[in-house]
Amino acid sequence: MPATPAWPPQSTPRLYVESELAPGPLRIDGPPAYYLISVMRLKAGDPVKLFDDKTGEWLAVANTVSRRDIILDVAERLREREAVPDLWLCAAPLKKGRIDWMVEKACELGVARVVPVVTRRSVVDNPKHDRLRAHMIEAAEQCGRTALPELAETIKLAALLRDWSPTRALFFADETGGAPALEAIRAHPGPAAILIGPEGGFDSDEREAIRATNGAVGISLGPRILRADTAAAAAVSLWMGASGDW
């Protein structure tokens, strides 16, 4: 006898919705509807996975598909909202494209919060939060997350350090040398943040201010000079491997 096909199939599209999900009808319009109708070619009876960053992931089935909107029947909850490792990524805004990649990878890797931090050598001081959030949503849809990272308001480095809680380790990528990252992370378990500077790095005064912050730990990410976005992904990966949900 042929095996019963998996339901829902692996190819089921996955979509984030703003409203809190519960069993019953749900209307989808705008860009999400365009994606399902024109890109995924959704038809009546096809399944869709939904998540809302509140209640977890749900299975819905397309009831009515028109040119501009879709009525979905939300049927059952597949998963509760995930428990998120308590890691923040505090990073200087980068040029468009690189910062988009960085927040996408931060979401995929499992961070709880992304904090844009303006430094003296930052080339961008006002990142577009709507665009960054859109990239994180797309990443969460693709990687199966049920919880979106919080996107904090942009803050200046001095203000971030002034209000820093010593109960959260602040691992900062120090170009002048620091403890091997994996060793430092293992030596400081618990809530943490990773601080990544801009393309030109922190200046000497900023570096001294960071070092003077209670909870700050300078780390090295190896012998090679990494781009800021690469350094962010590498540091988050090391923390997740040592302390996260990997």
CYANA upper distance limits for C-alpha pairs under 8 A (distance plus 0.5 A):
  5 PRO  CA      9 PRO  CA      7.93
  6 ALA  CA     10 GLN  CA      8.30
  8 PRO  CA     12 THR  CA      6.93
  8 PRO  CA     47 PRO  CA      7.00
 12 THR  CA     47 PRO  CA      6.69
 12 THR  CA     48 VAL  CA      6.23
 12 THR  CA     49 LYS  CA      7.24
 13 PRO  CA     36 LEU  CA      8.15
 13 PRO  CA     40 MET  CA      7.85
 13 PRO  CA     47 PRO  CA      8.18
 13 PRO  CA     48 VAL  CA      5.89
 13 PRO  CA     49 LYS  CA      6.71
 14 ARG  CA     48 VAL  CA      6.48
 14 ARG  CA     49 LYS  CA      5.07
 14 ARG  CA     50 LEU  CA      6.26
 14 ARG  CA     51 PHE  CA      8.41
 14 ARG  CA    141 GLU  CA      6.14
 14 ARG  CA    142 GLN  CA      7.83
 15 LEU  CA     32 PRO  CA      8.09
 15 LEU  CA     48 VAL  CA      7.97
 15 LEU  CA     49 LYS  CA      6.72
 15 LEU  CA     50 LEU  CA      5.43
 15 LEU  CA     51 PHE  CA      7.00
 15 LEU  CA    141 GLU  CA      6.35
 16 TYR  CA     50 LEU  CA      6.26
 16 TYR  CA     51 PHE  CA      5.54
 16 TYR  CA     52 ASP  CA      6.23
 16 TYR  CA     53 ASP  CA      8.48
 16 TYR  CA    137 ILE  CA      7.40
 16 TYR  CA    141 GLU  CA      7.06
 17 VAL  CA     50 LEU  CA      7.34
 17 VAL  CA     51 PHE  CA      6.76
 17 VAL  CA     52 ASP  CA      5.67
 18 GLU  CA     52 ASP  CA      6.34
 19 SER  CA     52 ASP  CA      7.06
 20 GLU  CA     52 ASP  CA      6.40
 20 GLU  CA     54 LYS  CA      7.15
 20 GLU  CA     55 THR  CA      7.53
 21 LEU  CA     51 PHE  CA      8.05
 21 LEU  CA     52 ASP  CA      7.04
 21 LEU  CA     55 THR  CA      7.30
 21 LEU  CA     58 TRP  CA      8.12
 21 LEU  CA     74 VAL  CA      8.31
 22 ALA  CA     74 VAL  CA      7.29
 23 PRO  CA     73 ASP  CA      7.88
 23 PRO  CA     74 VAL  CA      5.35
 23 PRO  CA     75 ALA  CA      5.83
 23 PRO  CA     76 GLU  CA      7.00
 24 GLY  CA     73 ASP  CA      6.00
 24 GLY  CA     74 VAL  CA      5.61
 24 GLY  CA     75 ALA  CA      7.31
 25 PRO  CA     71 ILE  CA      6.99
 25 PRO  CA     72 LEU  CA      6.07
 25 PRO  CA     73 ASP  CA      5.01
 25 PRO  CA     74 VAL  CA      6.50
 26 LEU  CA     71 ILE  CA      6.11
 26 LEU  CA     72 LEU  CA      5.57
 26 LEU  CA     73 ASP  CA      6.77
 26 LEU  CA     74 VAL  CA      7.36
 27 ARG  CA     69 ASP  CA      7.44
 27 ARG  CA     70 ILE  CA      6.21
 27 ARG  CA     71 ILE  CA      5.05
 27 ARG  CA     72 LEU  CA      6.74
 28 ILE  CA     32 PRO  CA      7.25
 28 ILE  CA     33 ALA  CA      6.07
 28 ILE  CA     69 ASP  CA      6.07
 28 ILE  CA     70 ILE  CA      5.68
 28 ILE  CA     71 ILE  CA      6.87
 28 ILE  CA     72 LEU  CA      7.99
 29 ASP  CA     33 ALA  CA      5.13
 29 ASP  CA     34 TYR  CA      7.90
 29 ASP  CA     68 ARG  CA      6.76
 29 ASP  CA     69 ASP  CA      4.94
 29 ASP  CA     70 ILE  CA      7.08
 30 GLY  CA     34 TYR  CA      6.89
 30 GLY  CA     68 ARG  CA      7.74
 30 GLY  CA     69 ASP  CA      7.77
 31 PRO  CA     35 TYR  CA      6.64
 32 PRO  CA     36 LEU  CA      6.82
 33 ALA  CA     37 ILE  CA      6.43
 33 ALA  CA     68 ARG  CA      7.20
 33 ALA  CA     69 ASP  CA      5.98
 33 ALA  CA     70 ILE  CA      6.91
 34 TYR  CA     38 SER  CA      5.94
 34 TYR  CA     39 VAL  CA      7.61
 34 TYR  CA     68 ARG  CA      7.56
 34 TYR  CA     69 ASP  CA      8.28
 35 TYR  CA     39 VAL  CA      5.45
 35 TYR  CA     40 MET  CA      6.81
 36 LEU  CA     40 MET  CA      5.33
 36 LEU  CA     41 ARG  CA      6.67
 36 LEU  CA     42 LEU  CA      6.07
 37 ILE  CA     41 ARG  CA      5.31
 37 ILE  CA     42 LEU  CA      5.66
 37 ILE  CA     43 LYS  CA      8.22
 37 ILE  CA     65 VAL  CA      8.11
 37 ILE  CA     67 ARG  CA      8.04
 38 SER  CA     42 LEU  CA      8.31
 42 LEU  CA     46 ASP  CA      6.82
 42 LEU  CA     62 ALA  CA      8.18
 42 LEU  CA     65 VAL  CA      8.17
 43 LYS  CA     62 ALA  CA      7.28
 43 LYS  CA     65 VAL  CA      6.95
 44 ALA  CA     61 VAL  CA      8.11
 44 ALA  CA     62 ALA  CA      5.36
 44 ALA  CA     63 ASN  CA      5.73
 44 ALA  CA     64 THR  CA      6.31
 44 ALA  CA     65 VAL  CA      6.62
 45 GLY  CA     61 VAL  CA      6.21
 45 GLY  CA     62 ALA  CA      5.63
 45 GLY  CA     63 ASN  CA      6.70
 46 ASP  CA     61 VAL  CA      6.07
 46 ASP  CA     62 ALA  CA      5.95
 47 PRO  CA     59 LEU  CA      7.39
 47 PRO  CA     60 ALA  CA      6.17
 47 PRO  CA     61 VAL  CA      4.87
 47 PRO  CA     62 ALA  CA      6.79
 48 VAL  CA     59 LEU  CA      6.52
 48 VAL  CA     60 ALA  CA      5.65
 48 VAL  CA     61 VAL  CA      6.45
 48 VAL  CA     62 ALA  CA      7.81
 49 LYS  CA     57 GLU  CA      7.26
 49 LYS  CA     58 TRP  CA      6.18
 49 LYS  CA     59 LEU  CA      5.31
 49 LYS  CA     60 ALA  CA      6.62
 50 LEU  CA     57 GLU  CA      6.03
 50 LEU  CA     58 TRP  CA      5.59
 50 LEU  CA     59 LEU  CA      6.86
 50 LEU  CA     60 ALA  CA      7.62
 51 PHE  CA     55 THR  CA      7.95
 51 PHE  CA     56 GLY  CA      6.13
 51 PHE  CA     57 GLU  CA      4.90
 51 PHE  CA     58 TRP  CA      6.69
 51 PHE  CA    146 THR  CA      6.42
 52 ASP  CA     56 GLY  CA      7.02
 52 ASP  CA     57 GLU  CA      7.78
 52 ASP  CA    146 THR  CA      7.78
 52 ASP  CA    147 ALA  CA      8.31
 53 ASP  CA     81 ARG  CA      7.34
 53 ASP  CA    146 THR  CA      6.30
 53 ASP  CA    147 ALA  CA      5.13
 53 ASP  CA    148 LEU  CA      6.46
 54 LYS  CA     81 ARG  CA      6.95
 54 LYS  CA    147 ALA  CA      7.87
 55 THR  CA     80 GLU  CA      6.62
 55 THR  CA     81 ARG  CA      6.07
 56 GLY  CA     77 ARG  CA      7.69
 56 GLY  CA     78 LEU  CA      8.10
 56 GLY  CA     79 ARG  CA      5.96
 56 GLY  CA     80 GLU  CA      4.70
 56 GLY  CA     81 ARG  CA      4.30
 56 GLY  CA     82 GLU  CA      7.68
 56 GLY  CA    146 THR  CA      6.03
 56 GLY  CA    147 ALA  CA      8.14
 57 GLU  CA     77 ARG  CA      6.39
 57 GLU  CA     78 LEU  CA      5.98
 57 GLU  CA     79 ARG  CA      5.58
 57 GLU  CA     80 GLU  CA      6.95
 57 GLU  CA     81 ARG  CA      7.48
 57 GLU  CA    146 THR  CA      6.68
 58 TRP  CA     74 VAL  CA      7.44
 58 TRP  CA     75 ALA  CA      7.74
 58 TRP  CA     76 GLU  CA      6.13
 58 TRP  CA     77 ARG  CA      4.69
 58 TRP  CA     78 LEU  CA      5.68
 58 TRP  CA     79 ARG  CA      7.54
 59 LEU  CA     74 VAL  CA      6.59
 59 LEU  CA     75 ALA  CA      6.24
 59 LEU  CA     76 GLU  CA      5.96
 59 LEU  CA     77 ARG  CA      6.72
 59 LEU  CA     78 LEU  CA      6.92
 60 ALA  CA     72 LEU  CA      6.46
 60 ALA  CA     73 ASP  CA      5.74
 60 ALA  CA     74 VAL  CA      4.58
 60 ALA  CA     75 ALA  CA      5.79
 60 ALA  CA     76 GLU  CA      7.78
 61 VAL  CA     72 LEU  CA      5.97
 61 VAL  CA     73 ASP  CA      5.72
 61 VAL  CA     74 VAL  CA      7.08
 61 VAL  CA     75 ALA  CA      7.79
 62 ALA  CA     70 ILE  CA      7.47
 62 ALA  CA     71 ILE  CA      6.66
 62 ALA  CA     72 LEU  CA      4.98
 62 ALA  CA     73 ASP  CA      6.80
 63 ASN  CA     70 ILE  CA      7.97
 63 ASN  CA     71 ILE  CA      5.99
 63 ASN  CA     72 LEU  CA      5.86
 63 ASN  CA     73 ASP  CA      6.74
 64 THR  CA     70 ILE  CA      6.16
 64 THR  CA     71 ILE  CA      5.56
 64 THR  CA     72 LEU  CA      7.64
 65 VAL  CA     69 ASP  CA      6.94
 65 VAL  CA     70 ILE  CA      5.13
 65 VAL  CA     71 ILE  CA      7.08
 66 SER  CA     70 ILE  CA      6.66
 80 GLU  CA    146 THR  CA      8.34
 81 ARG  CA    146 THR  CA      5.82
 81 ARG  CA    147 ALA  CA      6.68
 82 GLU  CA    145 ARG  CA      7.97
 82 GLU  CA    146 THR  CA      6.38
 82 GLU  CA    147 ALA  CA      6.71
 84 VAL  CA    110 GLY  CA      7.38
 84 VAL  CA    111 VAL  CA      7.73
 84 VAL  CA    112 ALA  CA      6.51
 84 VAL  CA    147 ALA  CA      7.98
 85 PRO  CA    110 GLY  CA      7.55
 85 PRO  CA    111 VAL  CA      7.19
 85 PRO  CA    112 ALA  CA      6.96
 85 PRO  CA    244 GLY  CA      6.06
 85 PRO  CA    245 ASP  CA      7.15
 86 ASP  CA    111 VAL  CA      7.75
 86 ASP  CA    112 ALA  CA      6.43
 86 ASP  CA    190 GLY  CA      8.21
 86 ASP  CA    191 PRO  CA      5.72
 86 ASP  CA    192 ALA  CA      7.05
 87 LEU  CA    111 VAL  CA      5.83
 87 LEU  CA    112 ALA  CA      6.04
 87 LEU  CA    113 ARG  CA      7.36
 87 LEU  CA    191 PRO  CA      6.74
 87 LEU  CA    192 ALA  CA      5.59
 87 LEU  CA    193 ALA  CA      5.85
 87 LEU  CA    194 ILE  CA      8.16
 88 TRP  CA    111 VAL  CA      6.42
 88 TRP  CA    112 ALA  CA      6.26
 88 TRP  CA    113 ARG  CA      5.15
 88 TRP  CA    114 VAL  CA      6.29
 88 TRP  CA    115 VAL  CA      7.78
 88 TRP  CA    192 ALA  CA      6.99
 88 TRP  CA    193 ALA  CA      4.90
 88 TRP  CA    194 ILE  CA      6.80
 89 LEU  CA    106 ALA  CA      7.94
 89 LEU  CA    111 VAL  CA      7.41
 89 LEU  CA    113 ARG  CA      6.78
 89 LEU  CA    114 VAL  CA      5.37
 89 LEU  CA    115 VAL  CA      6.60
 89 LEU  CA    193 ALA  CA      6.20
 89 LEU  CA    194 ILE  CA      5.56
 89 LEU  CA    195 LEU  CA      6.88
 89 LEU  CA    196 ILE  CA      8.38
 89 LEU  CA    232 ALA  CA      8.14
 89 LEU  CA    236 VAL  CA      8.21
 90 CYS  CA    114 VAL  CA      6.47
 90 CYS  CA    115 VAL  CA      5.04
 90 CYS  CA    116 PRO  CA      6.39
 90 CYS  CA    117 VAL  CA      6.69
 90 CYS  CA    193 ALA  CA      7.23
 90 CYS  CA    194 ILE  CA      6.33
 90 CYS  CA    195 LEU  CA      5.22
 90 CYS  CA    196 ILE  CA      6.88
 91 ALA  CA    114 VAL  CA      8.22
 91 ALA  CA    115 VAL  CA      6.86
 91 ALA  CA    116 PRO  CA      5.75
 91 ALA  CA    117 VAL  CA      5.92
 91 ALA  CA    194 ILE  CA      8.31
 91 ALA  CA    195 LEU  CA      6.10
 91 ALA  CA    196 ILE  CA      5.14
 91 ALA  CA    197 GLY  CA      6.56
 91 ALA  CA    198 PRO  CA      8.07
 91 ALA  CA    232 ALA  CA      8.17
 92 ALA  CA    116 PRO  CA      6.11
 92 ALA  CA    117 VAL  CA      5.16
 92 ALA  CA    118 VAL  CA      5.95
 92 ALA  CA    119 THR  CA      7.04
 92 ALA  CA    122 SER  CA      6.83
 92 ALA  CA    196 ILE  CA      6.85
 92 ALA  CA    197 GLY  CA      5.75
 92 ALA  CA    198 PRO  CA      5.56
 93 PRO  CA     99 ILE  CA      6.77
 93 PRO  CA    116 PRO  CA      6.28
 93 PRO  CA    117 VAL  CA      7.16
 93 PRO  CA    118 VAL  CA      7.27
 93 PRO  CA    122 SER  CA      7.17
 93 PRO  CA    123 VAL  CA      7.89
 93 PRO  CA    124 VAL  CA      6.10
 93 PRO  CA    125 ASP  CA      7.24
 93 PRO  CA    126 ASN  CA      8.40
 93 PRO  CA    127 PRO  CA      6.98
 93 PRO  CA    198 PRO  CA      7.45
 94 LEU  CA     98 ARG  CA      6.52
 94 LEU  CA     99 ILE  CA      5.42
 94 LEU  CA    122 SER  CA      7.79
 94 LEU  CA    123 VAL  CA      7.07
 94 LEU  CA    124 VAL  CA      6.55
 94 LEU  CA    198 PRO  CA      7.19
 94 LEU  CA    199 GLU  CA      7.90
 94 LEU  CA    228 ALA  CA      8.50
 95 LYS  CA     99 ILE  CA      6.57
 95 LYS  CA    123 VAL  CA      7.48
 95 LYS  CA    124 VAL  CA      7.05
 96 LYS  CA    100 ASP  CA      6.92
 97 GLY  CA    101 TRP  CA      6.65
 98 ARG  CA    102 MET  CA      6.66
 98 ARG  CA    229 ASP  CA      6.95
 99 ILE  CA    103 VAL  CA      6.77
 99 ILE  CA    132 LEU  CA      8.49
 99 ILE  CA    229 ASP  CA      7.51
100 ASP  CA    104 GLU  CA      6.72
100 ASP  CA    132 LEU  CA      6.68
100 ASP  CA    135 HIS  CA      6.98
101 TRP  CA    105 LYS  CA      6.73
101 TRP  CA    229 ASP  CA      7.94
102 MET  CA    106 ALA  CA      6.63
102 MET  CA    229 ASP  CA      5.80
102 MET  CA    230 THR  CA      8.32
102 MET  CA    232 ALA  CA      7.59
102 MET  CA    233 ALA  CA      7.55
103 VAL  CA    107 CYS  CA      6.67
103 VAL  CA    114 VAL  CA      7.99
103 VAL  CA    132 LEU  CA      7.34
103 VAL  CA    135 HIS  CA      7.63
103 VAL  CA    136 MET  CA      6.75
104 GLU  CA    108 GLU  CA      6.77
104 GLU  CA    135 HIS  CA      6.39
104 GLU  CA    136 MET  CA      5.73
104 GLU  CA    138 GLU  CA      8.45
104 GLU  CA    139 ALA  CA      6.00
105 LYS  CA    109 LEU  CA      6.40
105 LYS  CA    139 ALA  CA      8.19
105 LYS  CA    233 ALA  CA      6.99
106 ALA  CA    110 GLY  CA      6.84
106 ALA  CA    111 VAL  CA      6.23
106 ALA  CA    114 VAL  CA      8.29
106 ALA  CA    232 ALA  CA      8.42
106 ALA  CA    233 ALA  CA      7.24
106 ALA  CA    236 VAL  CA      7.85
107 CYS  CA    111 VAL  CA      6.39
107 CYS  CA    136 MET  CA      6.42
107 CYS  CA    139 ALA  CA      6.92
107 CYS  CA    140 ALA  CA      6.98
107 CYS  CA    148 LEU  CA      7.71
107 CYS  CA    149 PRO  CA      6.79
108 GLU  CA    139 ALA  CA      6.68
108 GLU  CA    140 ALA  CA      7.05
108 GLU  CA    143 CYS  CA      6.55
108 GLU  CA    145 ARG  CA      8.14
109 LEU  CA    236 VAL  CA      7.64
109 LEU  CA    237 SER  CA      7.31
109 LEU  CA    240 MET  CA      8.13
110 GLY  CA    149 PRO  CA      8.33
110 GLY  CA    240 MET  CA      8.40
111 VAL  CA    149 PRO  CA      6.72
111 VAL  CA    236 VAL  CA      8.24
112 ALA  CA    148 LEU  CA      8.04
112 ALA  CA    149 PRO  CA      5.20
112 ALA  CA    150 GLU  CA      6.78
113 ARG  CA    149 PRO  CA      5.38
113 ARG  CA    150 GLU  CA      5.01
113 ARG  CA    151 LEU  CA      6.45
113 ARG  CA    152 ALA  CA      7.61
114 VAL  CA    149 PRO  CA      7.14
114 VAL  CA    150 GLU  CA      6.68
114 VAL  CA    151 LEU  CA      5.54
114 VAL  CA    152 ALA  CA      6.64
115 VAL  CA    151 LEU  CA      6.80
115 VAL  CA    152 ALA  CA      5.52
115 VAL  CA    153 GLU  CA      7.28
115 VAL  CA    154 THR  CA      6.99
115 VAL  CA    155 ILE  CA      8.06
116 PRO  CA    127 PRO  CA      8.38
116 PRO  CA    152 ALA  CA      7.62
116 PRO  CA    153 GLU  CA      7.49
116 PRO  CA    154 THR  CA      5.29
116 PRO  CA    155 ILE  CA      6.93
117 VAL  CA    154 THR  CA      6.34
117 VAL  CA    155 ILE  CA      5.57
117 VAL  CA    156 LYS  CA      5.94
117 VAL  CA    157 LEU  CA      6.18
117 VAL  CA    160 LEU  CA      8.23
118 VAL  CA    122 SER  CA      6.48
118 VAL  CA    124 VAL  CA      8.23
118 VAL  CA    125 ASP  CA      6.27
118 VAL  CA    154 THR  CA      7.64
118 VAL  CA    155 ILE  CA      6.63
118 VAL  CA    156 LYS  CA      5.14
118 VAL  CA    157 LEU  CA      6.30
119 THR  CA    156 LYS  CA      6.91
119 THR  CA    157 LEU  CA      6.19
119 THR  CA    197 GLY  CA      7.85
119 THR  CA    198 PRO  CA      7.75
119 THR  CA    202 PHE  CA      7.75
120 ARG  CA    202 PHE  CA      8.04
120 ARG  CA    203 ASP  CA      7.87
121 ARG  CA    198 PRO  CA      6.83
121 ARG  CA    199 GLU  CA      8.17
121 ARG  CA    200 GLY  CA      6.65
121 ARG  CA    201 GLY  CA      7.58
121 ARG  CA    202 PHE  CA      7.56
121 ARG  CA    203 ASP  CA      8.07
122 SER  CA    198 PRO  CA      5.86
122 SER  CA    199 GLU  CA      7.90
122 SER  CA    200 GLY  CA      8.32
123 VAL  CA    198 PRO  CA      8.03
126 ASN  CA    154 THR  CA      7.74
127 PRO  CA    132 LEU  CA      8.39
127 PRO  CA    154 THR  CA      8.27
128 LYS  CA    132 LEU  CA      6.87
129 HIS  CA    133 ARG  CA      6.48
129 HIS  CA    151 LEU  CA      8.27
130 ASP  CA    134 ALA  CA      6.67
131 ARG  CA    135 HIS  CA      6.84
132 LEU  CA    136 MET  CA      6.84
133 ARG  CA    137 ILE  CA      6.64
133 ARG  CA    151 LEU  CA      7.57
134 ALA  CA    138 GLU  CA      6.73
135 HIS  CA    139 ALA  CA      6.68
136 MET  CA    140 ALA  CA      6.60
136 MET  CA    148 LEU  CA      7.75
136 MET  CA    149 PRO  CA      8.08
137 ILE  CA    141 GLU  CA      6.66
137 ILE  CA    148 LEU  CA      7.46
138 GLU  CA    142 GLN  CA      6.83
139 ALA  CA    143 CYS  CA      6.57
140 ALA  CA    144 GLY  CA      6.36
140 ALA  CA    145 ARG  CA      5.41
140 ALA  CA    146 THR  CA      7.74
140 ALA  CA    147 ALA  CA      8.25
140 ALA  CA    148 LEU  CA      7.23
141 GLU  CA    145 ARG  CA      7.24
155 ILE  CA    159 ALA  CA      7.17
155 ILE  CA    160 LEU  CA      7.04
156 LYS  CA    160 LEU  CA      6.84
157 LEU  CA    161 LEU  CA      6.72
158 ALA  CA    162 ARG  CA      6.54
159 ALA  CA    163 ASP  CA      6.85
160 LEU  CA    164 TRP  CA      6.61
161 LEU  CA    209 ALA  CA      8.29
161 LEU  CA    210 ILE  CA      7.42
161 LEU  CA    213 THR  CA      6.92
162 ARG  CA    213 THR  CA      8.49
164 TRP  CA    168 ARG  CA      8.45
164 TRP  CA    213 THR  CA      8.04
164 TRP  CA    214 ASN  CA      8.20
165 SER  CA    214 ASN  CA      8.15
165 SER  CA    215 GLY  CA      8.12
166 PRO  CA    214 ASN  CA      5.72
166 PRO  CA    215 GLY  CA      5.26
167 THR  CA    191 PRO  CA      7.76
167 THR  CA    215 GLY  CA      7.52
168 ARG  CA    190 GLY  CA      7.75
168 ARG  CA    191 PRO  CA      5.50
168 ARG  CA    192 ALA  CA      5.39
168 ARG  CA    193 ALA  CA      7.41
168 ARG  CA    215 GLY  CA      6.97
169 ALA  CA    188 HIS  CA      7.37
169 ALA  CA    190 GLY  CA      8.16
169 ALA  CA    191 PRO  CA      7.01
169 ALA  CA    192 ALA  CA      5.04
169 ALA  CA    193 ALA  CA      6.63
169 ALA  CA    215 GLY  CA      5.34
169 ALA  CA    216 ALA  CA      6.49
169 ALA  CA    217 VAL  CA      7.59
170 LEU  CA    192 ALA  CA      6.48
170 LEU  CA    193 ALA  CA      5.44
170 LEU  CA    194 ILE  CA      6.34
170 LEU  CA    195 LEU  CA      7.24
170 LEU  CA    215 GLY  CA      6.20
170 LEU  CA    216 ALA  CA      4.92
170 LEU  CA    217 VAL  CA      6.40
171 PHE  CA    185 ILE  CA      8.45
171 PHE  CA    192 ALA  CA      7.91
171 PHE  CA    193 ALA  CA      6.61
171 PHE  CA    194 ILE  CA      5.29
171 PHE  CA    195 LEU  CA      6.54
171 PHE  CA    216 ALA  CA      6.42
171 PHE  CA    217 VAL  CA      5.33
171 PHE  CA    218 GLY  CA      6.36
171 PHE  CA    219 ILE  CA      6.84
172 PHE  CA    194 ILE  CA      6.25
172 PHE  CA    195 LEU  CA      5.03
172 PHE  CA    196 ILE  CA      6.66
172 PHE  CA    216 ALA  CA      7.57
172 PHE  CA    217 VAL  CA      6.73
172 PHE  CA    218 GLY  CA      5.59
172 PHE  CA    219 ILE  CA      6.45
173 ALA  CA    178 GLY  CA      8.34
173 ALA  CA    194 ILE  CA      8.30
173 ALA  CA    195 LEU  CA      7.04
173 ALA  CA    196 ILE  CA      6.33
173 ALA  CA    197 GLY  CA      7.96
173 ALA  CA    218 GLY  CA      6.61
173 ALA  CA    219 ILE  CA      5.73
173 ALA  CA    220 SER  CA      6.57
173 ALA  CA    221 LEU  CA      7.52
173 ALA  CA    231 ALA  CA      8.25
174 ASP  CA    178 GLY  CA      6.57
174 ASP  CA    207 ARG  CA      8.36
174 ASP  CA    218 GLY  CA      6.04
174 ASP  CA    219 ILE  CA      6.32
174 ASP  CA    220 SER  CA      6.69
175 GLU  CA    201 GLY  CA      7.98
175 GLU  CA    220 SER  CA      7.69
177 GLY  CA    218 GLY  CA      7.88
177 GLY  CA    219 ILE  CA      7.43
177 GLY  CA    220 SER  CA      6.29
178 GLY  CA    217 VAL  CA      8.40
178 GLY  CA    218 GLY  CA      5.26
178 GLY  CA    219 ILE  CA      4.71
178 GLY  CA    220 SER  CA      5.33
179 ALA  CA    183 GLU  CA      7.46
179 ALA  CA    184 ALA  CA      6.50
179 ALA  CA    218 GLY  CA      6.88
179 ALA  CA    219 ILE  CA      5.24
179 ALA  CA    220 SER  CA      6.17
180 PRO  CA    184 ALA  CA      6.77
180 PRO  CA    219 ILE  CA      6.25
180 PRO  CA    220 SER  CA      5.52
180 PRO  CA    221 LEU  CA      7.25
180 PRO  CA    222 GLY  CA      7.93
181 ALA  CA    185 ILE  CA      6.64
181 ALA  CA    219 ILE  CA      5.47
181 ALA  CA    220 SER  CA      5.98
181 ALA  CA    221 LEU  CA      6.53
181 ALA  CA    235 ALA  CA      7.88
181 ALA  CA    238 LEU  CA      7.83
182 LEU  CA    186 ARG  CA      6.75
182 LEU  CA    238 LEU  CA      6.70
182 LEU  CA    239 TRP  CA      7.74
182 LEU  CA    242 ALA  CA      7.65
183 GLU  CA    187 ALA  CA      6.70
184 ALA  CA    188 HIS  CA      6.83
184 ALA  CA    217 VAL  CA      7.98
184 ALA  CA    219 ILE  CA      7.40
185 ILE  CA    189 PRO  CA      7.02
185 ILE  CA    239 TRP  CA      6.84
185 ILE  CA    242 ALA  CA      7.54
185 ILE  CA    243 SER  CA      8.16
186 ARG  CA    242 ALA  CA      6.97
186 ARG  CA    243 SER  CA      7.90
189 PRO  CA    243 SER  CA      7.52
190 GLY  CA    243 SER  CA      8.44
194 ILE  CA    232 ALA  CA      8.22
194 ILE  CA    235 ALA  CA      7.66
194 ILE  CA    236 VAL  CA      7.77
196 ILE  CA    228 ALA  CA      7.16
196 ILE  CA    231 ALA  CA      7.73
196 ILE  CA    232 ALA  CA      6.77
197 GLY  CA    201 GLY  CA      5.58
197 GLY  CA    202 PHE  CA      6.19
197 GLY  CA    228 ALA  CA      7.21
198 PRO  CA    202 PHE  CA      7.51
198 PRO  CA    228 ALA  CA      6.69
199 GLU  CA    227 ARG  CA      7.24
199 GLU  CA    228 ALA  CA      6.26
202 PHE  CA    206 GLU  CA      6.31
202 PHE  CA    207 ARG  CA      6.43
203 ASP  CA    207 ARG  CA      6.68
204 SER  CA    208 GLU  CA      6.77
205 ASP  CA    209 ALA  CA      6.73
206 GLU  CA    210 ILE  CA      6.64
207 ARG  CA    211 ARG  CA      6.69
208 GLU  CA    212 ALA  CA      6.68
209 ALA  CA    213 THR  CA      6.98
210 ILE  CA    216 ALA  CA      7.03
211 ARG  CA    216 ALA  CA      6.42
211 ARG  CA    217 VAL  CA      7.69
211 ARG  CA    218 GLY  CA      7.85
212 ALA  CA    216 ALA  CA      7.94
221 LEU  CA    231 ALA  CA      7.72
221 LEU  CA    234 ALA  CA      8.07
221 LEU  CA    235 ALA  CA      7.68
226 LEU  CA    230 THR  CA      6.43
226 LEU  CA    231 ALA  CA      6.10
227 ARG  CA    231 ALA  CA      6.56
228 ALA  CA    232 ALA  CA      6.75
229 ASP  CA    233 ALA  CA      6.93
230 THR  CA    234 ALA  CA      6.57
231 ALA  CA    235 ALA  CA      6.50
232 ALA  CA    236 VAL  CA      6.63
233 ALA  CA    237 SER  CA      6.53
234 ALA  CA    238 LEU  CA      6.76
235 ALA  CA    239 TRP  CA      6.77
236 VAL  CA    240 MET  CA      6.59
237 SER  CA    241 GLY  CA      6.55
238 LEU  CA    242 ALA  CA      6.74
239 TRP  CA    243 SER  CA      6.12
239 TRP  CA    244 GLY  CA      7.00
240 MET  CA    244 GLY  CA      4.47
240 MET  CA    245 ASP  CA      6.83
240 MET  CA    246 TRP  CA      6.60
241 GLY  CA    245 ASP  CA      8.07
241 GLY  CA    246 TRP  CA      6.17
